[in-house]
Amino acid sequence: MKIWRKIFLATGMIILLFTVRQITSIAGESHGFNENESEVVFLLDTSGSMNTYDKKRLAIDAIRQAAYSLPSNYKAGLVSYNTGIQTIAPVGAGLEQMNAQIEAITYKGYTNAGEGLNQAVGLFSDRESVDRSIVMLTDGEIDMPNQQAKESSRILYSDAMKRAKEAGVKIYIIAVGSELNDPQMHIFAGAEMTDGVIYWQGQSGTLVQIMNRILYERMNIPKKSVGVTDGNGGSLHVELPSPGAEHVRIMLTASQGIQNVTADYAAEEGHITSGENFAVLDMTRPAVEAVEVHFQTSDLTEVEAYMTVEYTAETVTEVSYRREASEAGEEHNGRTKALLADKQYADLKIWLKDIKGKNGNLWNTPYYDGHEVSFRVNGVTETGKISNGIIPYSLSIDGIDELSIEIDPGSFEEHYEITQPAFIKLAPPQEPILEPDYRPLWIILGVLAAALILILALWVKKKNTTVVYVAQPPASREPAKKMETKTCSYSGKFNIYVVRTTDGRDVPPQTYQLFGRNSGRMTLDQILSACKIKLGKIGEEDIIIYPGPDNSVIIMDQSERCTVLRGMEILKKGMGYPVFYNEKITITFEDESTEMEIHYKNLKPSERKA
């Protein structure tokens, strides 16, 4: 056991030096938000030996703390193992499912770390451009019922490490317990092989502190410190960077327990998730600019509070144009001659609007005033400062037809999901060109156009005017009169009675309402078709009807062998005859068998309304 302790201490120093080197190497890196989609699997050792080192189940609490602190572009999964696999939650299964499975975990059995890591590596998707991480909490041993099973688990663990490295998965290992029981250092080799890190409980901090370091230093999750207290409770006033946030999470962590966490806020949705040493307030589209969080701790302990904010935004660019004269040199006979030339410039105002809220300017707050932002214009990286909610930027656009604007989300501690790039079609005003005075020509063309319109109107009027020769009463002895039907309109109705047919069938009486119809030519065939009376092309298409004056209708027989009577008077072919209310038309069709009566009647006021 003394030999193992020496090996343990020596190896621990080496790993500690390696960890310090890693931390130093990232000190100068950007801590802007990692925009890539990310997947993380929590791998928990739930063997019986964990009862010794995690009596208060703080490792489980740390996993819940991390899972509820992840931003929206992270998907989490879970694997817990002892002799076999105790629990699996697929990546992206959701916090409710994972939380229920975590609560059911028990520490018992042996330690099959090989199968645990094998299952964890297999949970990741095969999508491209995805950051993948495994956070493993273990007491650092592989222990199986017999030597053969132990060796098989060790080999499987080594194979899973290689698969993780090939897939670009980083393994972060948290060694639970200040004194590890029979440490087997090949378990910790997984971190070094995959460019991960090993953290030792006690030496590297509490489990809460270690998990925060993994989330915010290694996974590069954006966070803003919003307060530290050393008392046994109190209140926390947190101001949001800008209205219009899609999600806001406020995380409280303590090394000695935190209880009775409440908050004063207004949001579309919101809830508080608490654990032994943490609490997370999760809000969707908060409607307030500040939040009050209240909490208590059992002992005098340090409470740290962090906030992550997520926005869904779209790049907006306003553009105006200007011309400036610039000097250019020209060589002439050995002398430089100064020339003046106009250059076209575009003055841009760049900002982000909230596309899921009120389309407001997300930068128009004191929080962002003076904030330096990296952006790209047509692929060229530029830097500007936000002033009064916008980034002003100017450039020469001679020879440029379109601009592409793209904001670097890594310029912010907040998570910005931005619809970009934004494209702008440039349309600068052209220089005025003197044109000839075309006013006389336009006057001439206007007069010709007016004359043409007048001629066309007269032609249309004449074309649409129907002239009918109407027979005069016999007593008047006057010749037929021309009558225009354009100004007349239909009124009344036809009651139609088929008196006789060739086949002797009975046809029910029908009514055809004339009132309200367009003032134009109609045929008897159209009326019969509307009444669903089928006689079979026996001259009905040549019985013509027009609207007449004084609520009359003009009947004209243009058939070859039909006989049409107005009362007892036979109508002459091609001559119009007025028919007034309560008069009757009798028609004998060309088959000399089919006979019909049409009674022209007035409408009642109720029928006119209908």
Secondary structure as UniProt FT lines:
FT   HELIX           2..25
FT   TURN            26..28
FT   STRAND          37..45
FT   TURN            48..49
FT   HELIX           50..53
FT   TURN            55..56
FT   HELIX           58..69
FT   TURN            72..73
FT   STRAND          74..81
FT   STRAND          85..89
FT   TURN            91..92
FT   HELIX           95..103
FT   HELIX           113..122
FT   STRAND          130..138
FT   HELIX           147..166
FT   TURN            167..168
FT   STRAND          169..175
FT   TURN            185..188
FT   HELIX           189..193
FT   TURN            194..195
FT   STRAND          197..200
FT   TURN            201..203
FT   HELIX           207..213
FT   HELIX           214..218
FT   STRAND          224..229
FT   STRAND          233..239
FT   STRAND          247..254
FT   STRAND          259..264
FT   STRAND          267..274
FT   STRAND          278..286
FT   STRAND          290..296
FT   STRAND          303..332
FT   TURN            333..334
FT   STRAND          335..354
FT   TURN            355..358
FT   TURN            362..363
FT   HELIX           366..368
FT   TURN            369..370
FT   STRAND          372..377
FT   TURN            378..379
FT   STRAND          380..385
FT   TURN            388..389
FT   STRAND          390..396
FT   TURN            398..399
FT   STRAND          402..407
FT   HELIX           409..411
FT   STRAND          415..419
FT   STRAND          422..425
FT   HELIX           439..464
FT   STRAND          467..470
FT   HELIX           474..476
FT   STRAND          481..484
FT   TURN            486..487
FT   STRAND          493..500
FT   TURN            502..503
FT   STRAND          510..513
FT   TURN            515..516
FT   STRAND          522..523
FT   HELIX           524..530
FT   TURN            531..532
FT   HELIX           540..542
FT   STRAND          543..547
FT   TURN            550..551
FT   STRAND          553..557
FT   STRAND          563..566
FT   TURN            567..568
FT   STRAND          569..570
FT   STRAND          576..579
FT   TURN            581..582
FT   STRAND          584..588
FT   TURN            590..591
FT   STRAND          595..601
FT   HELIX           605..609
//
